[in-house]
Amino acid sequence: MIMHNGSVRYLIFFQYLGTKYSGVMKAPPHQAVKGVQNYLEDAVRCLRPVNEVSLSISSRTDTGVHALGNSAHFDLQRQNGKPPFAEEVLVDALNFHLRPEQISDLDVGAMRDAASLLVGTHNFSSFRALNSETPFKDPVKTLEKVGLELGDAFVHKHFHRDIQFWELTFKSRSFLYKQVRRMTGALVAVGQGQMSVSGVKELLEAQDSQAYPHNLTSPPEGLFLTRVEYHRSDLQLYTQDDSQS
């Protein structure tokens, strides 16, 4: 905090998940998706400064990029000669006006009911996207596990606000092309009330890739391959005699 002629310059440090923003820099008024700077400046304006609010951001980040520790400075002069905000007061005030966005509630019970329908051996044709390998891949797969739990995510360790994450876990010997992303999209749709549990059952029974709803596939962001497991039989040497038996 530096003071000059009644105006105080503050240096702030801030974090954000950039998924819903056009980047950190301010977006023009006509643009529907705003930048993080738009929201920060709106929060400063809520403090009713005398001067025009303008933040100088230290580090540019692009659309969708997250930040654990970006920074910016701005000048603020209070009305009627009031003293500068103490640092702790300013932080609390800005955080108050930067309320976390409302997260759509998920019907976790319905998601778990739908997930249970996918466990076991099924023809997963409805949950695969078509590609050049489709004619050569058996659509029958055995899904050993579908788990849905509150995640002990990376952000819980590094972010200073309580951000709720749900983790979906799928376990199978192998998957079809985009099968995991399609299953994830369907289960999230159930959680959001866009698809019923019976709708997932009907989709599974359709055994038709074209039956999968358009634009429901989950995006690749947030998808992790966690580990690969081997059984002893997987490591046996393959011989010519084996292929003829």
Disulfide bonds with the S-S distance in Angstrom:
none
